[in-house]
Amino acid sequence: MSTVGRTNYKESDGKAIEVTLVGTVEGAAQLIYAEGMFGFAHDSGDSGDTIAMGQEAQILYQVTVPSGLSVAKGDILYVDTAQVTGNIPDDAAWGTSSGGTNVAVFRVVEAKDANNVVICRFIWT
């Protein structure tokens, strides 16, 4: 008789997970890449620190993108994991094309405005 999956417990509400930083994160609400996942930092921290990171897919986020990147409603925003310094994506990491080390992170629900801000939601967690 198998006992796999017979006793399951809720681990947490899933709104945040703890990750260990490999670089400095200055301030909460910064998009970070940690332990193979993207999310928004809930705290500041230095390399080696453990902080909470949020990845709630049902929330709409305001994300600032590079000024030279054209982003329209419906686009998927990718971040190239090879273009991450410490835990922070470099400007060159952002794009709207898949392939290579690009990871689909956001679906754009409102096009980029004059301040280079898009409204989007997580599609990859």
N, CA and C of each residue as an Amber inpcrd file, in Angstrom:
protein
   375
   0.8370000  -1.1770000   0.0000000   0.0000000   0.0000000   0.0000000
   0.8840000   1.2420000   0.0000000   0.6440000   2.1440000  -0.9320000
   1.4240000   3.3710000  -1.0300000   0.9560000   4.3980000  -0.0040000
   1.9200000   5.0980000   0.5640000   1.5900000   6.1740000   1.4970000
   1.9180000   7.5360000   0.9040000   2.3860000   7.5550000  -0.3350000
   2.7470000   8.8090000  -0.9820000   1.5050000   9.6710000  -1.1650000
   1.5650000  10.9030000  -0.7040000   0.4710000  11.8480000  -0.8850000
  -0.6980000  11.6580000   0.0640000  -0.5940000  10.7410000   1.0020000
  -1.7210000  10.4970000   1.9130000  -1.8530000  11.5790000   2.9680000
  -0.7380000  12.0940000   3.4360000  -0.7790000  13.1270000   4.4590000
  -0.1420000  14.3780000   3.8920000  -0.9600000  15.3670000   3.5850000
  -0.4700000  16.6140000   3.0140000  -0.8660000  17.7580000   3.9150000
   0.0560000  18.6800000   4.0940000  -0.1920000  19.8240000   4.9500000
   0.1420000  21.1010000   4.2030000  -0.5940000  22.1330000   4.4880000
  -0.2910000  23.4470000   3.9130000   0.9900000  23.9540000   4.5590000
   1.9720000  24.2480000   3.7280000   3.2610000  24.7520000   4.2110000
   3.1730000  26.2300000   4.5830000   2.5510000  27.0170000   3.7210000
   2.4130000  28.4480000   3.9700000   1.3250000  28.9900000   3.0420000
   1.0830000  30.2960000   3.1230000   0.1010000  30.8940000   2.2150000
   0.6700000  31.0810000   0.8120000   1.9670000  30.8770000   0.6410000
   2.6020000  30.9470000  -0.6640000   2.8150000  32.3400000  -1.2080000
   2.5420000  33.3500000  -0.4150000   2.7010000  34.7240000  -0.8890000
   4.1520000  35.1560000  -0.9180000   4.9960000  34.4760000  -0.1750000
   6.4230000  34.7920000  -0.1730000   7.2070000  33.5240000   0.1190000
   8.4100000  33.4870000  -0.4180000   9.3230000  32.3960000  -0.1190000
  10.6350000  32.9970000   0.3470000  11.4010000  32.2350000   1.0710000
  12.6910000  32.7210000   1.5310000  13.7730000  32.2790000   0.5600000
  14.6540000  33.2230000   0.2150000  15.7680000  32.9490000  -0.6870000
  17.0450000  33.5320000  -0.0960000  18.1660000  32.9550000  -0.4880000
  19.4680000  33.4490000  -0.0550000  20.0620000  34.2970000  -1.1650000
  20.5190000  35.4750000  -0.8050000  21.0660000  36.4240000  -1.7800000
  22.5200000  36.1040000  -2.1200000  22.9140000  36.4180000  -3.3570000
  24.3120000  36.3250000  -3.7710000  24.8930000  37.7080000  -4.0220000
  24.0830000  38.7360000  -3.8370000  24.5120000  40.1250000  -4.0020000
  23.6780000  41.0020000  -3.0960000  23.9300000  42.2990000  -3.1810000
  23.2100000  43.2570000  -2.3470000  21.8910000  43.6580000  -2.9900000
  20.8430000  43.6880000  -2.1900000  19.5330000  44.1740000  -2.6160000
  19.2330000  45.3760000  -1.7400000  19.0650000  46.5330000  -2.3840000
  18.8570000  47.7870000  -1.6660000  17.3920000  48.1750000  -1.6850000
  16.6710000  47.7290000  -0.7170000  15.2760000  48.1310000  -0.5940000
  14.2940000  47.0860000  -1.0600000  13.1410000  47.1160000  -0.4380000
  12.0680000  46.1940000  -0.7950000  11.4700000  46.5900000  -2.1350000
  10.7100000  45.7010000  -2.7180000   9.9810000  45.8750000  -3.9690000
  10.8890000  45.9050000  -5.1920000  12.1180000  45.4510000  -5.0590000
  13.0410000  45.3850000  -6.1800000  12.9310000  43.9970000  -6.8160000
  12.8400000  43.9370000  -8.1510000  12.8170000  42.6560000  -8.8320000
  14.1800000  41.9970000  -8.6760000  14.1770000  40.7440000  -8.2080000
  15.4360000  40.0250000  -8.0310000  15.3410000  38.6410000  -8.6570000
  16.5010000  38.0620000  -8.8970000  16.6380000  36.6900000  -9.3670000
  17.4390000  35.9540000  -8.3070000  16.8190000  34.9850000  -7.6560000
  17.4880000  34.2720000  -6.5720000  17.0850000  32.8080000  -6.5930000
  18.0650000  31.9480000  -6.4530000  17.8460000  30.5020000  -6.3890000
  17.0190000  29.9930000  -7.5670000  17.2680000  30.5750000  -8.7600000
  16.6220000  30.1220000  -9.9800000  15.2180000  30.6540000 -10.2070000
  14.8010000  31.6640000  -9.4120000  13.4520000  32.2100000  -9.5290000
  13.4880000  33.7360000  -9.5220000  12.4890000  34.3420000 -10.1700000
  12.3040000  35.7770000 -10.1020000  11.2230000  36.0930000  -9.0820000
  11.3400000  37.2640000  -8.4650000  10.3320000  37.7250000  -7.5260000
  10.6850000  39.1160000  -7.0540000   9.8310000  39.6720000  -6.2100000
  10.0770000  40.9990000  -5.6590000  10.5490000  40.8610000  -4.2160000
  11.6790000  41.5130000  -3.9280000  12.2430000  41.4590000  -2.5830000
  11.2930000  42.1170000  -1.5940000  11.1380000  41.5020000  -0.4480000
  10.3340000  42.0970000   0.6210000  11.2070000  42.8920000   1.5750000
  12.5280000  42.7150000   1.4850000  13.4870000  43.3510000   2.3970000
  14.7630000  43.6930000   1.6500000  15.6080000  44.4740000   2.3100000
  16.9720000  44.7000000   1.8370000  17.8390000  43.5620000   2.3620000
  19.0050000  43.3930000   1.7580000  19.9140000  42.3730000   2.2600000
  21.2240000  42.3880000   1.5170000  22.1990000  41.7170000   2.0970000
  23.5220000  41.5770000   1.5060000  23.7590000  40.1260000   1.1220000
  24.8280000  39.8890000   0.3790000  25.1830000  38.5380000  -0.0350000
  25.2290000  37.6100000   1.1790000  24.5560000  36.4760000   1.0610000
  24.4990000  35.5060000   2.1430000  23.2780000  35.6410000   3.0350000
  22.6130000  36.8030000   2.9870000  21.4020000  37.0050000   3.7910000
  20.2290000  36.2270000   3.1900000  19.3050000  35.8450000   4.0460000
  18.0570000  35.2320000   3.6130000  16.9530000  36.2620000   3.7640000
  16.2120000  36.4860000   2.6650000  15.1040000  37.4490000   2.7000000
  13.8610000  36.8060000   2.0890000  12.7190000  37.4210000   2.3190000
  11.4710000  36.9720000   1.7020000  11.3560000  37.5790000   0.3120000
  10.8190000  36.7880000  -0.6200000  10.6210000  37.2220000  -1.9910000
   9.2030000  36.8380000  -2.4050000   8.4550000  37.7920000  -2.9810000
   7.0860000  37.5410000  -3.4070000   6.9790000  37.2190000  -4.8770000
   6.0160000  36.3470000  -5.2110000   5.7800000  35.9330000  -6.5930000
   4.2970000  35.7680000  -6.8670000   3.4770000  36.6290000  -6.3850000
   2.0380000  36.4480000  -6.5140000   1.5620000  36.7300000  -7.9430000
   1.0390000  35.7060000  -8.5850000   0.6260000  35.8110000  -9.9880000
  -0.6540000  36.6120000 -10.1860000  -1.4930000  36.7200000  -9.1780000
  -2.7610000  37.4180000  -9.3410000  -2.6380000  38.9300000  -9.1670000
  -1.4950000  39.4120000  -8.7380000  -1.2860000  40.8400000  -8.5030000
  -0.7430000  41.5020000  -9.7710000  -1.1870000  42.7250000 -10.0330000
  -0.6150000  43.5180000 -11.1180000   0.5240000  44.3520000 -10.5360000
   1.6540000  44.3300000 -11.2230000   2.8510000  45.0420000 -10.7740000
   3.1830000  46.1740000 -11.7270000   3.7360000  47.2610000 -11.1980000
   4.3260000  48.3180000 -12.0060000   5.8170000  48.0140000 -12.0820000
   6.3150000  47.8510000 -13.3030000   7.7190000  47.5020000 -13.5060000
   8.3360000  48.5150000 -14.4540000   9.4680000  49.0770000 -14.0620000
  10.2010000  49.9960000 -14.9320000  11.1150000  49.1810000 -15.8310000
  11.0190000  49.4330000 -17.1330000  11.8270000  48.7300000 -18.1270000
  12.7730000  49.7280000 -18.7940000  13.8250000  49.2380000 -19.4590000
  14.7410000  50.1470000 -20.1410000  14.0270000  51.0260000 -21.1670000
  14.4820000  52.2590000 -21.3020000  13.8230000  53.2220000 -22.1910000
  13.8390000  52.7810000 -23.6520000  14.8440000  52.0490000 -24.0790000
  14.9460000  51.6220000 -25.4710000  14.1300000  50.3930000 -25.8150000
  13.4700000  49.7960000 -24.8330000  12.6920000  48.5810000 -25.0720000
  11.2480000  48.9360000 -25.4030000  10.7840000  48.5000000 -26.5720000
   9.3900000  48.7100000 -26.9600000   8.5480000  47.6120000 -26.3370000
   7.5310000  48.0160000 -25.5730000   6.6720000  47.0480000 -24.8900000
   5.2160000  47.4310000 -25.1140000   4.4380000  46.4880000 -25.6240000
   3.0220000  46.7170000 -25.8910000   2.1670000  45.7960000 -25.0190000
   0.9200000  46.1500000 -24.8750000  -0.0370000  45.3150000 -24.1520000
  -0.0670000  43.9350000 -24.8000000  -0.0120000  42.9080000 -23.9640000
  -0.0320000  41.5330000 -24.4550000   1.3450000  40.9160000 -24.6160000
   2.3910000  41.7420000 -24.6590000   3.7480000  41.2120000 -24.7890000
   4.1360000  40.3830000 -23.5690000   5.0640000  39.4930000 -23.7850000
   5.6980000  38.7770000 -22.6850000   7.0540000  39.4200000 -22.4670000
   7.3440000  39.7650000 -21.2220000   8.6620000  40.3060000 -20.8720000
   9.5620000  39.1620000 -20.4210000  10.7120000  39.0860000 -21.0540000
  11.7080000  38.0730000 -20.7240000  12.8740000  38.7430000 -20.0160000
  13.5270000  37.9790000 -19.1560000  14.7510000  38.4480000 -18.5200000
  15.8210000  37.3950000 -18.7700000  16.9540000  37.8330000 -19.2810000
  18.0800000  36.9540000 -19.5800000  18.8480000  36.7020000 -18.2870000
  18.8110000  35.4710000 -17.8040000  19.4640000  35.1540000 -16.5270000
  20.9840000  35.2820000 -16.6050000  21.5360000  35.3140000 -17.8020000
  22.9800000  35.5150000 -17.9600000  23.3560000  36.9860000 -17.7890000
  22.3580000  37.8660000 -17.7670000  22.5830000  39.3020000 -17.6370000
  22.1050000  39.8040000 -16.2700000  22.3620000  39.0130000 -15.2330000
  21.9830000  39.3850000 -13.8750000  23.2580000  39.5820000 -13.0720000
  23.3810000  40.7550000 -12.4480000  24.5360000  41.0450000 -11.5980000
  24.1040000  40.8840000 -10.1540000  24.7310000  39.9480000  -9.4450000
  24.2850000  39.6360000  -8.0900000  22.9110000  39.0180000  -8.1940000
  21.9010000  39.7340000  -7.7440000  20.5220000  39.2760000  -7.8570000
  19.6770000  40.1970000  -8.7320000  20.2480000  41.2520000  -9.3050000
  19.5010000  42.2950000  -9.9950000  19.7000000  42.1900000 -11.5140000
  18.6050000  42.0970000 -12.2820000  18.7370000  42.0800000 -13.7450000
  19.3110000  43.4070000 -14.2660000  20.3270000  43.3210000 -15.1270000
  20.8800000  44.5010000 -15.7760000  19.8820000  45.0110000 -16.8140000
  20.0440000  46.2550000 -17.2650000  19.1650000  46.7890000 -18.3090000
  19.1950000  45.9080000 -19.5600000  20.3760000  45.3660000 -19.8880000
  20.5170000  44.5290000 -21.0830000  19.7830000  43.1930000 -20.9500000
  19.3460000  42.8440000 -19.7500000  18.6690000  41.5670000 -19.5210000
  17.2400000  41.5480000 -20.0390000  16.6230000  42.7140000 -20.1650000
  15.2020000  42.8100000 -20.5110000  14.9660000  42.6790000 -22.0050000
  13.9030000  41.9690000 -22.3770000  13.5550000  41.8450000 -23.7840000
  12.1610000  41.2770000 -23.9630000  11.7660000  41.1560000 -25.2230000
  10.4560000  40.5920000 -25.5520000  10.5950000  39.3600000 -26.4440000
  11.7920000  38.7880000 -26.4760000  12.0490000  37.6040000 -27.2970000
  12.4880000  36.4370000 -26.4270000  12.0410000  35.2490000 -26.8110000
  12.4410000  34.0470000 -26.0870000  13.7590000  33.5250000 -26.6420000
  14.2700000  32.4900000 -26.0140000  15.4710000  31.8330000 -26.5080000
  16.6490000  31.9840000 -25.5720000  17.6080000  31.0940000 -25.7410000
  18.8180000  31.1390000 -24.9390000  18.5260000  31.0300000 -23.4530000
  19.0630000  31.9720000 -22.6980000  18.8630000  31.9830000 -21.2450000
  17.7640000  32.9550000 -20.8280000  16.9190000  33.3510000 -21.7980000
  15.7880000  34.2410000 -21.4980000  14.6650000  33.4540000 -20.8230000
  14.1520000  34.0160000 -19.7410000  13.0540000  33.3970000 -19.0010000
  11.8410000  34.3130000 -19.0840000  10.6910000  33.7550000 -19.4410000
   9.4410000  34.5270000 -19.4660000   9.0450000  34.8290000 -18.0250000
   8.9310000  36.1270000 -17.7050000   8.6500000  36.5180000 -16.3280000
   7.3000000  37.2090000 -16.1970000   6.9550000  38.1060000 -17.1180000
   5.7350000  38.9000000 -16.9930000   4.9150000  38.8880000 -18.2760000
   3.5960000  39.0090000 -18.1240000   2.6820000  39.2970000 -19.2290000
   2.2590000  40.7460000 -19.0470000   2.4530000  41.5710000 -20.0770000
   2.1320000  42.9930000 -20.0080000   0.6310000  43.1810000 -20.2010000
   0.0010000  43.9040000 -19.2720000  -1.4370000  44.1750000 -19.3900000
  -1.7050000  45.6470000 -19.6900000  -0.6820000  46.4910000 -19.5800000
  -0.7890000  47.8970000 -19.9620000   0.5530000  48.3300000 -20.5310000
   0.5440000  48.8820000 -21.7360000   1.7670000  49.2340000 -22.4520000
   2.6410000  50.2180000 -21.6750000   3.8920000  50.2800000 -22.0750000
   4.8590000  51.1740000 -21.4490000   4.4030000  52.6230000 -21.5830000
   4.5100000  53.3640000 -20.4850000   4.1190000  54.7740000 -20.5040000
   5.3550000  55.6600000 -20.7010000   5.1720000  56.9710000 -20.6130000
   6.2540000  57.9310000 -20.8280000   7.3610000  57.8130000 -19.7750000
   7.0680000  57.1850000 -18.6530000   8.0610000  56.9890000 -17.5930000
   8.7060000  55.6090000 -17.6480000   8.4910000  54.8780000 -18.7470000
   9.0500000  53.5390000 -18.9580000   8.5000000  52.5000000 -17.9900000
   7.2750000  52.7210000 -17.5380000   6.6290000  51.7960000 -16.6090000
   5.5720000  50.9960000 -17.3650000   5.5660000  49.6800000 -17.1410000
   4.5260000  48.8060000 -17.6730000   3.7580000  48.2090000 -16.4980000
   2.5120000  47.8530000 -16.7420000   1.7150000  47.1390000 -15.7610000
   1.6920000  45.6850000 -16.2360000   2.0310000  44.7650000 -15.3430000
   2.1560000  43.3730000 -15.7540000   1.8860000  42.4340000 -14.5890000
   1.8060000  41.1410000 -14.9130000   1.6430000  40.1190000 -13.8890000
   2.6470000  38.9870000 -14.1450000   3.0370000  38.3260000 -13.0750000
   3.9510000  37.1940000 -13.2070000   3.3120000  36.0990000 -14.0330000
   4.1020000  35.5020000 -14.9190000   3.6590000  34.2950000 -15.6140000
   4.6000000  33.1450000 -15.3440000   5.7240000  33.4310000 -14.7160000
   6.7060000  32.3870000 -14.3950000   7.0510000  32.5290000 -12.9420000
   6.9780000  31.4300000 -12.2050000   7.3330000  31.4850000 -10.7890000
   8.1860000  30.3240000 -10.4170000
